Amino acid sequence: MNKLQQEIKDFHELIKPVLNKVLEQCNKETASGIYNNVIKPCKRLIQKCSFKSSVDTGRLFSLTYWLYIYEHKQLALEICELMRSVNFDFDYRILDISNIYGLEIRIARELLGENRKDIIPSASLDYFFSKRIKKELRYPQILRAEELTNCDDKLFEFYLLSALYDMIGKGETGLYTELNKNRNEIEQAIIEYIDFLRAKTTV
């Protein structure tokens, strides 16, 4: 077993106890949304979770946001903290894994009253300030209102989640002047989108 394989195995062993806690707390839920968004991906990640796999990384990232949406904030925070222990390769991403930093910052503030805006690795700042990322984070475009208005029902949840990933994942970093200036409006949208997703997937 080479060094990378050992690191992947070690991370899997590190995160499995948290995933087992997720199952313990959520396994009795009967809503199909919770099963599809939390229980099913969690079971798969217990079997296999390589931080160099785009499928596994995307599944873990999405699971963490859904835990936050369903108000399992402590579990989401534990996963966020563990995800900082490995070096995710952006070339392997399905979703923008850097948005995990903003989620941790938000949960740490809400649960612990802590300011964790210093958790972003200095090596990632070039990415955060790249022209492509800054262009994508304009306000009010970050709310995805146009896409939400024009899409069909099958894509509505996708656009809500995509908006949350950026509004929380990037907005909570405090790195973007335009997002900071419109923080109140963005926060209101975050609350509305989370409330909608929670209600829609727990019926």
N, C-alpha and C positions, 0 to 999 in steps of 0.2 A: 504494500500500500504506500503510495507516494504522499508527499506532504499535503497537497491539495485534497486528496481523497480523505486523509485523516482529519483535516479541518472541516470538511463537509460532514463527516461522521460525527465529529465532536459537537458541531452546531446542532445537528439533529438530536443528539442525546440531550443537549442543553435545553432545547425548546420543548421536547416531548412532555415534561411534567406540567408545563403551562397548558399545552394542548389537552392533556388529560383533565386538567381542571376545567377547561372550557366545556368538555363533554359532560363532566359531572354536573355542572351548573345548568347546561342547556339541553341535556338529553331528554328531559321530560317535557320539553316544549312540543306542542302539537302543530303549530303553524307551519305550513309548507315553506314559507319564506325563511323562517329561522332554520329549518332543516337544510334547505338549499344553500343558504348564505353562510351558515355557521357550522352545523353538525357535519354535513357531508364533506366540505373541504377540510374540516378539522380531522376527520377520520383518515382522509387521504394523506394529509401531512404527517400524521403519526406514523404511517407506513413509509413515507418517503418525503424528505424535505431538504433538497440541495439548493444552497444559495447561489449556485451557478446554473440553475435550471430556470428558464423564463416561466415555465408553467408553475413550478413550485413557488417561485418568488412572487408571481402575480397572485397566486392563491393565498399565500400568507399575508400579503399586503391587503388584499380585499377583505380577508377574514378580520384583520385588525380594525379596519374601518367599520365593518358591520358590527363588531363587538361594541365599538363606541356608539354607533347608532342605536343599538339595543340596550344601551346604558350599562354594559359590563365594562366600565371604564378601567377598573383596576386590572382586569385581565388584558385589556388592550394595551395598557401602559407597560405591563410586564413584557409583552411581546415586542413593543417598540424598543424597550431597553435592550432586550436580547438581540434584536436586529442590528443594533449599533455595534455589536461585538464582532461583526464580520464585514468583509469588504465586498459589497455587492458590485458587480460589474455592470455598468449601464448598458453594455452591448447585449446583455441577456434579458433586458427588461421587457415585460408586456406592458406594465404600468410604470409610471415614473416613480421608482422606489424612493427617490429623494423626498417625496411627499410624506414619508413616515416621520421625518423630523418635526414637521409642523404639527402633526397629530400628537406626538409626545409632548411638545411644548404646550399645546392646548390642554391636554389631560393633566399634566403636572401642575398647571396653574389652577385648574378647576378642582382637583382632588387635594393637592398638597399646598397650594398657594406659593408654588415655586416658579421662579423665572429661569427657564432652561434655554433661552435663546442662544446660549453659547455652545450648544451641543453640535452644531453643524461643523463638520471637519473643514479646516481651511482649504484642503485640497478640492473640496466640492464648490467653493465659492465661485470659481471661474464658470462652472456649469450654471449656477444660480443666476449669474449676471450675464450669461450669454445673450446675444441679440435675439435668438429664437425664443428663448424662455421669456425674456422681457416683453417681446412683441405679443406673446400669447396671454399676457397678464394685464391687458388693458381693462379699464372699467368704463362702462358696465358690461363689456363682452364676457368677463369672467363669470357672470351670472348665468350665461348660456340661455338667456331669455328667448332669443330668436330660435334657437334649436328646439327648445322646449315647446314653443308655440307651434312650430311647423312639423314636428316629428309625429310618428304614429305611436300608439300605446306601447309597442314592443321596445321602442327606443327611449321612451320617456325616463324610465328608471336609469338607463345608461347615462343619459345627459345630466340627470340630477347627481349621480355619483361622480361623474367627471368634474362637475362644477365644485362639489364638495372637496374632491382631491386637491384642486387648485386653491380654493378659497381657504381651506384649512392648511393644506400641505405647504403652500407658498405664503399665504397671507399671515399665518401665525409666526413666521420667521421675523417679520418686521423689516425685511430687507428691501421692500419695494415701496417707494414714496407714494405712488398713485394708489396702491391698495391701502396704505396707512391713512391717507386722506379720506378715503371712502369706507373706513372701517365699520361705522355704524350700519350703513346700508348692507354691507357684506355680511355682517353678523346677523342681521335680521333675515337675510336670505338663507344663511346656514341653518338657523333655527327652523325656518319654514320647510326647507328641503328635508331635514332630518325628521321632522314631525310627519311629513307626508310619507317618506319611505318607511318609517316605523309603523304607521297606521296601515299602509298598503300591504305590508308583508307579514303582518301579525293577525290578520283576520282569519 
